[in-house]
Amino acid sequence: MQVKQKVYELYKGTVERVTGPRTVSAFLEKGVLSVPEFILAGDNLVSKCPTWSWEAGDPSKRKPYFPADKQFLVTRNVPCLRRVVSVEEEYDAARAEVVLDDDEGGEGWLATHGVEASNTKEEEDIPSMDTLDIGKAEEIKAIPSYFGSGEKQDEEDDIPDMDTYEDTGDHLATIQPSYFVAEEPEDDNILRTRTYDISITYDKYFQTPRVWLTGYDESGMPLDGELMFEDISQDHAHKSVTIEDHPHLYAEKHASVHPCRHAAVMKKIIDVLVSRGVEPEVDKYLFIFLKFMASVIPTIEYDYTMDFDLGSTSS
Amino acid sequence: MAAKAEVRPRPLKVEAIKSSVDMVEFGKALRDLKLDVLGTDDSPIPITGYYAPCTHPKVSSLFRLRRESLARSSVNSFGSRNKCPVPGMLINTNNMLGFQNLDVASLLREEGKKILHDILCGKIEECPSLLLRFLVISFADLKNWKVYYNIAFPSVFHSKMTLLSLHSASEVLSQEEAASLSKSMKEWCGSNETTVLPFFWVDITSDSSVVVRQLKDWKDRQGGAQKLLFGFYDHGCHQDYPGWALRNYVAFLSLRWKIEKVQFLCYRERLGGVDLEKSLIGEASFAAPHGWDGSDYVPEVIGWEGETPGDGRKEMKLKSINLESLSPESKHSQV
């Protein structure tokens, strides 16, 4: 009951904007996507959130059932301002958690209550529709931490141990006036932070999208798997999130959120929407999906803005 | 967050761009190219890098080298400003000694000459990305599964390049102008024809309507616009400095179009649309000195990544890619 109320609150804004229902498709019944539906939803994501693009990937790994230049979706250079571990410690101390979907197998997605955490919102990239309660992204973004002492500590710890590589970015050498290259002068507006490339592939077996993460440290060097787990909700690290080979890329060290429960969770979310009189259109699937993914990677600020009606044709 | 008002002219400083190499992807592609195609041939080969405007208020965009950077022809017909292709050159040497013996200063000057040449002969109007051309030197150590490399982003400069003013675009534009600009830039970025072109010009008329045009359309320009801005996708997020692309752009505008006072627009994004707080509008002046249009003129050029010119130490840090994870031994030991 508690969960239902929570979800209702957070969905209210959308429900109010909803226009008409829509004819049923497979995804409404099972939370899954067909191949053409994935392309449709991907096209919509790219057009609404242009930080996302379609990619071709490695030709030898091309999936014949997708167009050559639309194999998977990617957004790059996404900042990750602080480690989720440090956020969760603060968070857990203050708030209680409930498990949203614990009826099968006991490994449900965590829902966290944290209404009081909405402090001043520094960043404006918060979706206009309030976050699903499975996500903690908003609360976390609200904590201003750009140059806290904790961040500095992280920076030092994260420098990879590579004998041949020396960090080229960290020195602030004096700049002679005759050359004019501003090598990142000391300035609070410049952020040294981890970044992520996030990709979404289609998982044929589970018939759902699947998220992959490639992390880079503050100097742009790839992050080790273990270090990436610091940016993954600890309820998912090593459980639903594992390090695996990317289906379209050679580069290793991709963290991936295992899709075995995606359809069930998506179905759950869709059901809630439907119970409120909204039948979300299939081309909005990835927006809902990405919002749901924010519970797994709450500190990675990718774009999943959803400032349009879930149930209407807005384009 | 607004840019500080700049009243006094100062030398034109820009924020250097940083590269991000998709280590295993690019490294493997280069290794395969060396093994299967190049052999011992160390002559320069064309390569593609990927450029993008800044998309986050606190994080600058990176210059990307990826697997497809080495592909002869791009399979990606799907244009996107997240991936503006930039032509570059790769010199892959056969051994460490050859790599270390490369005359990096002279190679950089040659690239600077190419930029001036492309400006003067009109190639830039047809392919504006040539202003962003880059250079990679590398040595693929096949035996040890390593690739060593350095990247240069050549930037021609002259002490007379001056920044006269710099403001957040939201301070300069009226509300109507801002709205028109946002709309026009959305169209520019959304159109397959223009989305990967990092340089453009913007006419703002007295009724606040905005037209964004390609460089090649300059000759057809009708006079009379109230404001003329030379825009470019700016990789940088710094509020006090434009990004790296501006300097070569200013050189182009001065040399080719004889515009000595340039009103420029540093286009920066947020959530897929122009961010007028972070985007900058400023004025730079540069009168190309005598000689720059001579065919043999060698301009001063800077741009090796990691090198800080001017401090007396010409020290370039060697970068490397470790491909050991792809070696058969490594695969074996993992099983």
Interface residues (C-beta under 8 A of the other chain):
Chain A: V46 S47 K48 C49 P50 T51 S53 W54 E55 A56 D58 P59 A68 D69 K70 T75 R76 N77 V78 P79 E124 D125 Y146 M162 T164 Y165 E166 T168 G169 H171 A173 T174 I175 Q176 P177 S178 Y179 F180 V181 A182 E183 E184 P185 D187 N189 I190 L191 T193 T195 Y216 G220 P222 L249 Y250 A251 E252 E301 D303 T305
Chain B: M1 P11 L12 K13 V14 E15 A16 K18 S19 S20 D22 M23 V24 E25 K28 A52 T55 H56 P57 K58 V59 S60 S61 L62 R64 R67 E68 V75 N76 S77 F78 S80 R81 N82 K83 K146 Y148 S155 F157 S159 M161 C189 G190 C237 H238 Q239 D240 Y241 R247 E269 R270 L271 G272 I302 E305 G306 T308 P309 G310 D311 R313 K317 L318 K319 S320 N322 S325 L326
